[in-house]
Amino acid sequence: MNITLEKSSNVNAKLIVAVAEEDYKAQVEKTLKDYRKRANIKGFRPGTVPMTMVQKMFGKSILADEINNLLGSSVQKYITENKLNLVGDPLPVIDENIDWNQKEFTFTYELGLAGDFVVDFQALPAVTSYEIQATDKEVEEAIETLKKQYAEQIHPEVAEEGDMLFGTFAQGEWSEKSAIPAKAIKDEAKAIFIGASKDAVLTFDVDAVFVDEKAKGLATNKKGEEIAALTGEVTFTVEDITRSADAILDQAFFDKVLGEGKVSSEEEFRNEILAIIQDNYKREAAYLLRIDAEKSLVENIDIELPEEFLKNWLVKVNEGKYTLEQIEADFDAVKRDIRWSLIKNDLADKHGIKVDYPEVIEKTKDMVRGQFGMYGNAADPQMEEMIERIANGYLTDKANSDNFSKIFNQVFADKVAEVIVSNVKAETKAIDVEGFKSLVGSDN
């Protein structure tokens, strides 16, 4: 077999593959013999079918299959050994009139190649690494949120705005024990409930109170047509009032939020909350640095691409899902994705980046821990065993066979990002939280 590369430009080439009889003859003959042993043809016992008949019936299809197999492995081997930086897959030039009676064949593949490029971090402009400064304002906001999150339920005698009322609806022979949450009541109807005490009997037009039919149905436990059928005045006997009372800053609250004995005073608590906020924003700043650094590489490293080849390849591999016009409309994004993939692969090659199975497992376990609201190593061995079992199940789920590749690609991308962030030039800039939020919001 003789394979020749013919380049018409830096990014376009043809691969000419000449196949001689000696390249395929032995395998074809072996396959024909196997067919003869297994052939079930009327009038002949298995294994006694004349070889000429087997050749006549199956010869051309066997020859075509063996040559296709040979082409697939040989072309891929040539690409790998010659380190061709392909974009897309080789496109075979289809010949509908191949004469399978001949001994020698020539096949042609169109190739799209990426132009030469160099990732030179020193030649790239510096990106900004933000140092976010949290203040007392952010601490107060966080504490207020936590106070509501760890609020206790109290049962006052008289209702205030925002309370939930439990009791019994009644109209004629119908009655229903239920609850009326504050968010289900129209603003103009809240006065009916504010100031109500336990055992009070409230009378109101059911259609004038609730914000919509859904809220009306949930409060009265009606479904479907029953909701619309319930109209006019109803009574509601108040049996209980529930109010969320914000937690107070005491030791019990500190222990619930941070863990028992972590802090012993309000000052220590506030300092710990500030440190947590700073750590959270530090992670956000690191993520933004990663995004900006990757963006800088894509925008500042010029890579010539075989654009016409790519368009044709995308049309063919998508098998009629997209027209050429649709692909052209989104082609800038396609080129960007291809350039980014080429850059990542180049960095992985030069920096020896590899992904091992244990790393994929650990990444998946972190994902599972996140779903359970846990980060880092679980303290409970039984919980850790369960997490590992769930992770393995996720990666081997036959119904979602791409789960493994998704996590693999995430680990790969993380490793590439580490290389980029550790090598890119960065200028540190202090910024307050509001400024950072504004900055991130402007990029969305």
N, C-alpha and C positions, 0 to 999 in steps of 0.2 A: 504494500500500500504506500502511495506517495501523496503527501499532503503539502500543498503550496499556499502560502499567504500572499495575496496580491492587494496592496494598499492603493486606493485611488486618492486618498487624502489622509490627514492626520487622524481622522475619526471614522473613516469608512474603509471597509476592506471586504474582500471575498476570500473564502477558503475553498480551494479546489481539491477535491479528494478523488484520487484515481485508485480504483479497486481492481486488482488483478485476480485471476482464477485461483491462484495459490492462496490468496487471502481467505477465501471462504470455502473452497472445495472440500476440505477434510470435514468441516463441521456440517456442511450440507449432506455429505454422504452418510455421516453418522446419524443425522436426524432422519434421513430416508430409511435407513436400516431399522431404526426404532419404530417408525411408522409401519414398516412391513411386518414387524413382530406383533403389533397391536391392531393392524387393520382388520376390520370385520366386513369382508366383501362376499356377497352371495356367490356360492360356487367354489369357494376356497376356504380351507382350514386356516386358522390364524398362523401366520408365519410362513405360509406357502404361496402367498400372492406373488406373482412374478414382479421382479424389481422394475421391469419396463412399465408395467401397469401402475405401480406406485409412483414412479417418476412422472408418468403422464398425468396422473390424477392430482398429485400433490407437489410436484417438483417446483413449479414456478412460485407457488405461495411460500414454500419452504425457503427457496432461494431469496425471495423478497424479505422474509422475516429475518433470515440470518444476516443479510447485508444491512438491514436497518439496525439490528443489534450491534453489528460491527461498526457501523458509522457512528452510532451514539457513543460508544465507549472510546473510539479512536479520536473523534473530534474533541470530546471532553478532555482526554489525555493530552492532546496537542495544545489546547488552550491553557491547561494547568502547567505543563512543562515549559511553555514559552511565555508564561506569566502575562497573557493578554488581558488587559484591563477592559473587559467587556461591559457594555451597557445594554441591558436587555439580553435576550437569548439569540443564538444563531438562527437565522431564518432560512430554511431550505428553499432553494429555487426549484419549484415543482415542475417536473417534466412528465406530462401526461402520456407521452409516447415512448416510454422506455421499452426497448426490445430485450426481453428477458432470455432470449435464445443466444445472445452474444456472451462472450467470455469475460470481457473487460467493460467496466462501467466508470463513468465520471459524474461526480455529484458536486454541486456548488451551493455554498452557504453565504448569505450576506451577513456581515458582522458590523456591529456598531461599537466603536472604541471610545474610551474617554481620553481626552487630550492630556498631555503630561502636566502635572502640577506639583507644587511643593508646599507643605504646611510649615511656614516659617513664622513662629510665634513672635519673634522679635520685629518682624516686618509689619505686624498687625497693629492697628491703633489700640490704645489702652481702653479698657472698659472700666466702668465705675463699680467699685465695691462699697455698698452702703453700710454705714454703721448707724443703726437705728437707736435713738435715745428715747427710752420711755420715761415718762414723768409721773408726778403724783396724780395727774388727771387720769392716766391709764390705770393706775393702781386703784383709784376710787371706782372707776367704771367696772373693773374686774371684780372688786369686792361686792359692789351692788348686784352684779350678776350672780355671784356665788351666794349671796344672802337670799336671793329669790330661788336659786336652784336648790338650796338646802332649807327652804321655808318649811315651817310646821303648819299643820292644819288646826285651826281653832274653831270653836263653835260659839259665836257671840249670840246675845239675846236679840239684838236688833241688826237688821241688814244695812249694809253700806254698798256704795257702788263697787262693782267688781266681785261681790260675793256670789256664791252658788246657793240656790234655794232648793231644798228637798221637800216634797210634800205630795199632795194628792189632787189631781185634776178631777173635776166632776161636771157633768152636763146631763140632766135628765137621769136615765138609768146607767149611763156610762161613767165609770171612774177609773183612774189609772194613777198608780204611784210612780213618780218620776222626779226628774230634777230639771231646773232651768238654769243653765250657765249664763253668766253675764254677757258673753259675746253673742248669744242668740237673741238678745233683746235690742230692739231699735232704740236709738238715743232718745227719741221723743217719748218712749214708753217706760224709761227707767224709773221715772218718779213713782210709778205704781208700786215698785218693789223696794225702793230705798226707804228706810224707816220702818219697814214691816217687821213685826216681832213674831216669835214662835206662837203658834196656834191662831195667827191672824188668818182670816178668810178674805182673799183678794178676788174681786170680780172684774173681769175685763173682756174686751172683744178679742178673741183669739187671733183674728186676722190682722189686728192693729198692733200687735205686740212683737211678733217674731220677724227677724230680718228677711227670711225667705221661707219657701215651702219646706225646704230641707230641714231648716232649724225647727220649724213647727212640727214636722214629723218626728224628728229625734226627741224633742222635748215631750211630746204626747204619746210616743211609741206607736204612732200610726204609720201605715205603709200603703203605697200605691194610691188607689182611688179614695181610700179612707181619709187621707190627709186633706184633700180638697173638700170632702164631705163634712168635715168638722168645721163649722162656722158659727158665728154669733158669740154670745156671752158664755163664758165658762167661769167656774170658781176654782181657786187654787188655795188649799189649806196648807199653810206653812208649818212643817213639822221639824225642820232642822235648817240651820244656816251654817255654811262652811266658808271659812275665809283663810287664805294663805297669808300667814304672818311671817314677814322676813326674819331670817335667823339673826340673832344678836351676836356681837363679837365677844364670845366667851371661849373658855378652854374647850368645851364640847364642840363648838363650831370649828375651832382651829384643828382639833383632832380629826373631825370628819373630812375636812378639806385636804389636809396635808399628811395625815397619819398621826397616830397617837404619839404624843411626846415630842413631835418634831420641833415645835416652838412652844414657848410658855408665856408670851406676852403679845400684846397687840403690835408693838413696834417690831418684834421679831417676825410676826405674821406678815406685816406689810412689806418688810424687807424680802421675805421669801417669795411673796407674790410678785414683787418687782423683779426678782431674779428669774422667776418662771416666765414672766412677760418678755424680759430681755432675751431669754433663750429661745422663746417662740419666734420672736422677730429676727433673731440671728439666723434661724433656720430659713425664714422667709427671704431674708437678704441673700443667703447662700444660694437659694433656689433661683432668685432673680439674677444673681451673678452667673450662674450656670447657663440660664436662658440667654442672657446678653452675650456671653462668651461664645456660645454655639452660633448665635446669630451673626456675630462678628466674623467668624470663620466662613460661613456660607456667603456672606455679602462681600467679603474682601479677597477671597481666593477664587480666581477666575479659572474655570474648567471648561474647555471646549467640548461640546456634546454633538453627536450626530443627530440633529433635530429631525430631519425627514425620516431617517431610519426609525427613530423612536416612535414617531407618529404611526408609521406603518406597523411597527411591532405591536403597539398598544391596541390598534384596531384588530389585529389578528388574534392576539392572546385573549382578548375580551370576547371573542366569538360573537360579534354582532350586538353586544350590550351597549356599545357606544359607537357613534358615528365619528368620522374624522372631524367634522365641525365641532362636536361636543368636546373631543379631546383637545382641539386647538384652543377652545375657549378657556380651558383650565391648564394649558400647557406650561405657563410660567410656574405654577405650583408644582407640577410634575418635575420640571427641570430642577427646581430648588430641592425637592426631596431626593432626586438622584445625586445632585452634587453633595448633599449632606451625607448620603449613604457612602459615597466614594471617599469623602474625607474621613468618616468614622472607620472605614475599613483600612484606609492608609495608616491612620494612627494606631489601630489595633495591630497591624502588621509590624510597624516600626517599634512599638513599645511592648510587643509580646503579650498582648491582651488575650487571655483565654478565659472561658467560663467552664467551671467544673460542676458536676451534678450536685455535690453538697452545697454549693453556693446557690443553685436554683432552689433546692429544698429550703435553705435558710430564708431566702427571699419570700418564698411562699408561706413559710411559718410566720414571718413578720406580718404578712398580709392578713393571715388568719387572726393573729393576736390583735391587730388593729380592729378587726370586726368584733372581737370580744372586748374591745376597749382597753387592751393591755399592750404595753410596749416593752421591748427588752425581753429578758428571760423570765418566764413564769416561775413564781416561787413554789407553786404546787407541782410536784412531780407528776401527779395524775393528770392535771390540766395540761402540762407540757406533753405528756404522752398522747392525750386527745388531740392537741394541736398538730402534732406530727402526723397522726393518723388522718386528720382532715386534709393536711397539706399533701400527703401522698395520694389520697383519693382524688384531690383536685387535679394533680398533675397526670394521673393515669385515667381520668374520666374519658371513656370511649365516646360518649355523646358530645364531648367538647374536646376534640383531639388537638386543637391548637392551644390549649391551656399551657402546655409545657413550653412551646415556642414563644408565647407571649411573655412568660416569666423569664425565660432565657434571654430574650431581647432586652428586657428591662435591666437585668444584671449587666449585660453587655454595654448598654447605654450608660449605666451608672459608672462603669469602669472607664469608659471613654471620657465621660464628663470629668472624672477625677484627673485624668491626664491633662485635659484642656484647662481646667481651673488652676491646676498647679503650675502651668507653663505660660498662660496668657498674662500680659501686662495689665495690672489693675491699679487704679488710683482710688484710695479710700476717701469717702466723703461722709461726714456726719450729717444726719437728717433726723428730724423729729417724726413721730408716728403719723401725724396728719400729713406731713409732706410726703412720707413714704406711701401712704394710702392714695394720695392724689396722684403720685407718680405711677403706681401700679394700675390705678383706674384709668389713666390716660392711655395705657398700652392695650387696654381691652377693647 
